[in-house]
Each structure stands twice: as C-alpha cells, then as structure tokens.
C-alpha cells in the first residue's frame, strides 16, 4: 500500500482519484501486476496525465501509455521479445523512457525498482544485480517526488 505521506502528497496536488478506471484495471491485470501491490495502487489512484515529472526526468503513466500510445508497448516488446541476446523476464515492467541510456524497471516479484542501462539489464537477466535500485516502489516514489 502507498504510504500516508504519498497519499497526502497526491491529494494535496489533486491527482488522487478514489474511483477506479475499468480500462486502467484491465491494463494492469494484463501485465499481471498484483492487485495488492503499491505499483497497482499508484497507477489506479494517481493520474497526472501521460507522465509524472520530478528530479529532472519522467516516469510513464503506464495505463495511459498502454491505452493511448505505442511507445511503451514497443519498449516492452524490445525488452521482452526482440533483444539480440536473452530477453528480460516479463516480471520486470519498464515504466520510463530510456533517458541518459537508462530505464526504470519494476520487479513484480520483489517490489524492487531498478534504474538500469543496457549492460545492467543483461546482468539482471543473468541473475547479477549490481545496479541502482530501491527496496520498494514506495521507497522509489518518496525519492522520486522528493518526499524523504
């Protein structure tokens, strides 16, 4: 669940919505995002348009992008299917564009968030985690929105 600090921040900015969107729910379920996860709650309840911007970079509103653009679908396809070497397992969900040659990945299985370049993606595929990461999606969001 999202921390009280995050919920208060989103409500103050008026980007928190109590009503759930059926189309957003279908996107998240289609990606096998656990309903009880903070990742699921964030993308179901917080909506500020196509992206969220902070710390001089942006993250995608994955539901908006899956419904309105091919950019995220192409990124997922490139990571999960079209990689020249091994494919990234589908439990890693990209939720940012490649900026400065890096992308944010959410791990459905652990709730970790990774900020990785191409070589670090290869390392993750091979079971080697030596990249910048956050221990939970909550921790990442508090850092991203500069709340800690």
C-alpha positions in Angstrom: 0.0 0.0 0.0 1.1 3.6 -0.6 2.5 5.4 2.4 0.3 8.0 4.1 3.0 10.6 3.1 2.5 9.7 -0.6 -1.3 9.7 -0.4 -1.3 13.1 1.3 1.0 14.5 -1.3 -1.1 13.2 -4.2 -4.3 14.5 -2.6 -2.7 17.9 -2.0 -1.8 18.1 -5.7 -5.3 16.9 -6.6 -4.1 14.0 -8.6 -5.5 11.3 -6.3 -8.8 9.7 -7.5 -10.9 7.4 -5.4 -12.8 5.9 -8.3 -11.1 3.1 -10.2 -11.0 3.0 -14.0 -12.0 -0.2 -15.7 -9.7 0.4 -18.6 -6.7 1.0 -16.2 -7.6 -2.1 -14.3 -7.6 -4.2 -17.5 -4.1 -2.8 -18.4 -2.7 -3.6 -15.0 -4.3 -7.1 -14.9 -3.0 -7.7 -18.5 0.5 -7.0 -17.2 0.0 -9.4 -14.3 0.5 -6.6 -11.7 -0.6 -7.9 -8.3 -3.7 -6.1 -7.1 -2.3 -5.8 -3.6 0.9 -4.1 -4.8 1.8 -0.5 -4.4 2.6 -0.3 -8.1 -1.0 -1.3 -8.9 -2.5 1.2 -6.3 -0.4 4.0 -7.6 -1.4 3.6 -11.3 -5.1 3.0 -10.3 -5.4 6.0 -8.0 -2.9 8.7 -9.1 -3.3 10.3 -12.5 -1.5 13.4 -13.7 -1.7 12.8 -17.4 0.7 10.8 -19.5 3.8 11.2 -17.4 4.9 12.3 -13.9 7.9 14.6 -13.9 10.4 15.1 -11.0 14.1 15.1 -10.4 14.7 16.1 -14.0 13.2 13.0 -15.5 9.9 11.5 -16.1 8.1 8.2 -15.5 5.2 6.9 -17.6 1.7 6.6 -16.5 1.8 3.0 -17.8 -2.0 2.8 -18.1 -2.3 5.9 -20.2 0.6 4.8 -22.4 -0.8 1.3 -23.0 -4.1 2.8 -24.0 -3.0 5.8 -26.0 0.4 5.3 -27.4 2.7 2.6 -28.8 5.8 3.9 -27.1 5.6 1.7 -24.0 4.4 -1.3 -25.9 7.4 -1.1 -28.2 9.7 -0.7 -25.3 8.2 -3.8 -23.6 8.5 -5.7 -26.9 12.1 -4.7 -27.3 13.0 -5.8 -23.7 10.9 -8.9 -23.6 11.0 -10.3 -27.1 13.3 -8.5 -29.5 16.6 -8.3 -27.5 19.5 -9.6 -29.5 20.7 -11.8 -26.6 18.5 -13.0 -23.9 15.1 -11.5 -23.2 14.2 -9.7 -20.0 11.7 -11.7 -18.0 8.2 -10.3 -18.0 8.1 -9.7 -14.3 10.2 -6.6 -15.0 7.9 -3.8 -16.1 9.5 -0.7 -17.7 7.9 2.5 -16.6 10.1 5.2 -18.0 11.6 6.1 -21.3 15.3 5.3 -21.9 16.8 8.6 -20.6 20.5 9.0 -20.3 20.7 5.5 -21.7 18.8 4.2 -18.6 15.3 2.9 -17.9 13.3 2.3 -14.7 12.1 -1.3 -14.2 9.6 -2.5 -11.6 10.0 -6.2 -10.4 6.6 -7.7 -9.8 8.1 -10.5 -7.7 10.1 -8.4 -5.2 8.6 -4.8 -5.4 12.1 -3.5 -6.2 12.7 -0.7 -8.6 15.8 -0.7 -10.8 17.4 2.2 -12.8 19.5 0.3 -15.3 21.4 0.7 -18.6 21.7 -1.9 -21.3 24.6 -3.8 -19.6 22.8 -3.8 -16.3 19.7 -5.3 -18.0 22.0 -8.1 -19.2 23.2 -8.5 -15.7 19.7 -8.8 -14.3 18.9 -11.4 -17.0 21.9 -13.3 -15.8 21.0 -13.0 -12.1 23.5 -10.4 -11.2 22.1 -7.3 -9.5 24.7 -4.5 -9.4 22.7 -1.5 -10.3 20.9 1.4 -8.7 17.8 0.2 -7.0 15.1 0.9 -4.4 13.9 -1.8 -2.0 10.2 -1.0 -2.7 8.0 1.0 -5.0 7.0 3.2 -2.0 10.7 4.0 -1.4 11.2 4.9 -5.0 8.1 7.1 -5.1 9.1 9.0 -2.0 12.5 9.6 -3.5 11.1 10.5 -6.9 8.6 13.0 -5.6 11.3 14.3 -3.2 9.4 13.5 0.0 12.2 12.0 2.0 
